[in-house]
Amino acid sequence: MEDVAAAVVAHYERVRRDLPWRRTRDPYAIWVSEVMLQQTRVQTVIPYWERWMQKFPTVRALADAPLDDVLAAWAGLGYYSRARNLHKGAQSVREAGLPSRAAELREVPGIGPYTAGAIASIAFGERAPLVDGNVARVLARVFGIADDIKSTAGTRALWTHAGELMTALPKQSAPGSLNQGLMELGATICSPTSPRCLVCPLSAMCVAAREGRQDELPVVPRRKKAHELPVLAHAALWLQQGDAIVLARRAPHGLFGGLWELPQGDDRLEIARALGVTVDGDAVAYHDQTLTHRRLRIAVFRGSAPSRLVDAALPGYDRMARFTLTEIGKLGVAAATAAILSKYEDTPWNPIPKRSSSSPKATRRSSKGSASSASTSVTRTSSRRRSARRRGSTSSSTTRSR
């Protein structure tokens, strides 16, 4: 164990990447980076983290910010519950600040075992282990863990080995260097496919490398294919008055909590009755999107703009308001609505006065963000239910318009 720990630290201190959050010991900055890095690539996170730290430089600044501003700053990173939990956690430690011990950090809303270990070891030097996806892959291969790493037995084995490594770490070595070194190995060398064993500092001590089992380990549960996922079909209303469009904000909890989107429901007529409007019989656009555990299908119908808006008129929403496209660009917008708005800007189905060329693309921020969302795979939006040219996106969705 001591040999493994020492080799990881030596390799990390020699080749570690220069990342902005590694230039600070500020526990808040490290907390933000670790939450953003969950399910998201480093190169995607860097500009988000830098903008976030400029906008919310301290725990108090984040705690005092409206949730709408927080979600807008997060737009594009996906898994928005992470942003909501960051905000809630900041509010809980607004006065006292973040604690320094992993056990106490776990009492902060939104901070789990991994994040607590990262903050405690990197910012405060506590010998606290951690396990994330990259670390799990390294440990499973090095120690030959044959259990499914998502199972109770597999999880227990991973945390046991991580703890033993931390205990065996030489006294002169920094706990944060061991934890970041394990993460670095998983991110740059011990990749899911085609690991670079020839340059790995642990290859001589690795069970998988010695036995040629790199493709077998780690053992992970089979992921469902897109066609096996259940379908969530919704109707969305496009309600326009002048250059303003009606959006509804999801209640803070649940799917897309706190995000703005076109008013949606199971049936277009039921939505129309609830809002006191009339809607067209034919859809002007369709949006198909693959989420983590389901497929989302949205049909967009034009309707008359309501004379007045009633908050919480639809189940699942806590506010409704009119916004121009420029104003929408400053909101936290659900990826599906962002894709529909982006398609509308390309091919309007109900003209909105064009902004001057000097004006920023209002929904570009949202549509760009939705393309890098970690919670979706592709976006297609169209007027016909057929394959369409894929837009530049890492999310699985399609938007088709008439």
N, C-alpha and C positions, 0 to 999 in steps of 0.2 A: 504493500500500500504506500509506503514512504517513497519507494522508487517511482511509482506511478505519479504521485502528487508532485514530487520534485521535477519530474520530466515535463509535466503539464505546465508548471510555473515557468520553468526555464524557456520552454518553447514560446509561451505567451509573451514573456518579457523581451524576447528576441524579435518576434515577427508581428506583434499585435497591430491591428489597424488603428489609424489615428481617427477616432470618432469623437464628435464634439462633446458628448456626455462623459467621455473618459478624461476630459481635461478639468474636471471639477470633482470635488468631494461633497458638493451640496446634496443632501439626501433628497430634497424635493426634486431637483433636476434629474437625479438618478431614478427616482420613482416614476417620473413622467416618461423617461426613456424606456424603462423596463415595461411599462404598460403599453406604450406604443409599439414596442417590438414584438409583442405577442401576436402571432399569426401574420406578421407583416415584415417585409424585407427591409434590411438596413438602409439601402439606398432610397427607398420610399420614405422611410421615417426621418432621415436627416433634415430635409427642408421643413417638414411638419414640426419637428422638435424645435428647430431654431425659431420658427415663427411663433410657436406656442410660448417659448421662454421670453420672447420679446413682449408678447401680449399679456401673459400671466407670469411674471418673473418670480413671484413668491407664492407660498401657500395661501397667504391672506388675499393676494390679488385674485387667485383662482376661486377662493371661497366666496369672495364678494361679487364675482361676476355673475350676470344672469345666465341661466342654463342655455338659453337660446344662443348667446355669444359663445359659450363653451362648445356646443354642438356644431356651430358654424365653423369654428376653428378646427374641429375634428373632421369635418366633412371630407370624405374620400378615403379615410382609413378603415372604415367598416367596423362591424361589431361595436355599435355605438354605446352599448352598456358599459364599455370600458371608460368612455368619457363621462358618462353619468356617475359611475362609481368613483372616478377621480374627483369629480366635483363634490360628491357627497363626503368622500374621505377628507378632502381639504376643509370642508365646513366643520367636520368633527374635531380637527386639530388646529383650527384657526388661531386659537389663543396660545396653546401650549407648544405647537410645532410637532413634528414627527418624533416619536420615541426612538431610542437608539438600539434597542434589543429586538431580536426577531420575534420573540414571544409577545412582546408588547405591540409590535407593528401589526401582528395578525389581528389585533383587536380593532384596528382602523378599518372602517367599511371599505370593501373593495380590494383589500390587500390580503392575498392568500399566502400559502407557504413559500412558493417560489419567489414572489416579489419581496416578501419579508426577508428571505435569505439574501437576496441580491442587495437590498438597501443596507441591511445590517453589516454584511461583509465588505461591501465596496465603500460605503460612506463612513462606517464606524469601526471597521476592522474586527468585527465579531466573527468567531469561528462558527459560522452558521452555514450549513450546506444548502444546496438548492438543486432542483431538477426541473428542466424545461424540455422541450422537444429535442433540441440539439444535444443537451447533456444526456438525456435518456438514450439516444442512439449511441453515443460514445460509450456509456457505461454498459449497455446491453451487449455491445460487441467486445469490449475489452474483457468483461467478466463472464461472457457466455451465458447471459440470462435467457433461459428458454421459455419463460412465461410470457404471455401477452402483456406488453408493458402498460396497457390500459386496465388490466385486471387488478384485483386486490393484491394477489400474490406478486405480480410484476411490479406494481407501484411500491409495495413494501420493499422488494429487493433493490430497486433503484435507490430509494432514500437511504436504505441501510448502507449500501456501497458508497453513496455520496457522503454520508456521515463518517464512515470509516476513513475515507480519503482526507476529510477535513481534520480528523483527529490525528492522522499520521503526518500531516503537513509539517515540515521542518519549522522550528520556532522563528527562524529569521525570514520566513516567507509570508507574504500578505495573503490573508484569506480571500480577499477580493480578487487577487491574481489567479488563485486556483479556480474559483468559480467562473471568472471571465475566460480563463484559459480553456476550461472544458467547453464553454459555449463557443469559443473561437474555433476549437477543433471541429466541433459539429458543423459549424457554419462554413468553414473553408476547406477542410480536409476529409473528415468523416461524413461525407455527404450521403443522402439516402441511396443514391445509385452511383456506381463507379467511384467508390472512395479511393483516395490517393494514398494507399497504404505504404508505398515506397518512401514517401517523405514524412510519414507520421512518426512522431517521437515515441509513440506507444506501440508500434508494430511488433517489437520483440516481446512485448508483454501481453499482447492481445489474443484472446482465444479465437475470435473470428478470423483474424489474419493467419494464425497458425494452422487452423483447421479448414481454411477456405470456405467459411460460412458467412462471408460478408453479405451475400444476397439473402440469407435466411434470417439474419438478425438486423434490427430488432423484430420480434414477432408483434404484428399490429393487426387489429381487427379489419376485416374487409370493408371497404367503403362502398356504399350503394352507388350504382350508376344512375345517371340523370333520369333515364326512363323508368327507374324503379321508385323514384321519389313521388310522394303524394302531390297532387296539384291543388293549389289554392287559387281559385278563380274569383276575380273581383271586377266590378264595374267602377270606373272613375269618371267624375263629371268635370268638364272643362267649362267653367262659368266665368265669362269675361264681361267687363264693363269698361268701355274705353280701352285704355292700355293696361288695365289692372286685371289680374286673375285671382280667383278665390282659392286660397289654400286652407287646409285644416291641419292643426297640430295634434299629433298622437299624444295620448296620456303618457305620463313619464315611464310607466312600467309596461313590459310586454314587447311584442315585435315592433321595431322601429320607434320605440318610446322616445318622445320629445322631438321627433322630426316632423317637418312640414311636408305635406304632400297634397295632391289633388284629392278632394273628398271621395272616399271609396266605401263600398259595401258590397253585399252579395248580389243585390239587384238594383239596376239603375232607377227603376220606377219607385222603389222604396226610398232610395236616397233623395230622389226628386220631391217626393211627398214630404219627407222630413224637413227639407229645406224650403218648401213652398215654391218650387220652380217647375218648369216643363223642360223635357229633354227630347232630342232627336231620336228617331228610331234606329238609325244606322250609326255605327261607330266610325270615328274619324281616324282612329289609330289603335293598334294593338301593341302590347309590350309583353314579352316573355323573358323571364329571368330565373336562373337556377340559383337558389339559396343553398345553405349548408344542408338542410334537412327536408327541403320541399322545393317545388317549382311554383313560381308565381306567374299568373296570366292575368293581364289587365286589359280590358276593353275601354277605350276612352270615348265618351259621348259628350257632344256639345249641348249646353242648356242655357236657358235665359238666366241672366244674373239676378240674384234675389235683391229685392229693394232694401232689405236690411239683413244683417247676419246675426244669427243666434248662436252663442257659444254652447258647445256640448250638445248640439242638436242631433249629432250622430253618435252612436255607441263607439267608444274607443278614442274619442277626441275630446280635448279640453278647451280648444279655442279655434275660431275661424276668423280670417281677415283677408282683405284684398291687398295685393302687392303688385307693383310693376316688376318687369323682368330685372331691372337694375336692383331693386330692393330684394328680390328673391336671391340674387347672387350673394347677399350678405347673411343668408339664413342657413341653418342646418337642414338640408333638403334630402329626403329619402332618394336612394339611387334610382328607383323606377321613375319617380317624377322628374328627377334631373335629366334622365335619358329622354323622356317624353318632351320636356321643355327644349332640350337641345335639338331634337328632331323638328320641333315646331319652328325653331329659329331658322333651320335649313329650308323647310318647306311649310310655310304657314298654312293652316287650314281655316283660319279666321283672322284677317289681318290685324296686326298691332303696329302702330306707328314705329318705323325704324329709328333707332338711335343713330347719332352721327358717328362717323368712322373714328372719332377721337374717344368715344365712350367705350368703357370696357365691356367685353361680352359678359352680360349679367350672369348667365347660367354657365359660363365656361368653367368657373370655379367648381360649381356643383357637378357638372357633367364630367370634368376632368377627374374630380374626386371619385365619382362613382366608378370610373374606369379602373381605379386602383383599389377599389374596396375589397377588403379581405373577406367579406362575408358573402360575396357573390362570385359567380364564375363568368358569365358573358351577357350582353344586353341587346335585344333586337326589338325594334319598334316598327310596325307597319300596318297597312290597312287590310292586308290579306294574310291568312294563316298559312304561310309558306316560307321556305328558306329565303333569307335575304342576305345581301352582302354584309359580312361582318364588319362592324365598326372597330376602330382602334381601341380595344378594351381588353382588360384582363378579367372582366366579370363576364359571366355566362348569361348574356341577355341579348334580346333583339327588340328593336322598336320599329314598327312598320306603320306607315301612314298612307292615307288615301292620296 
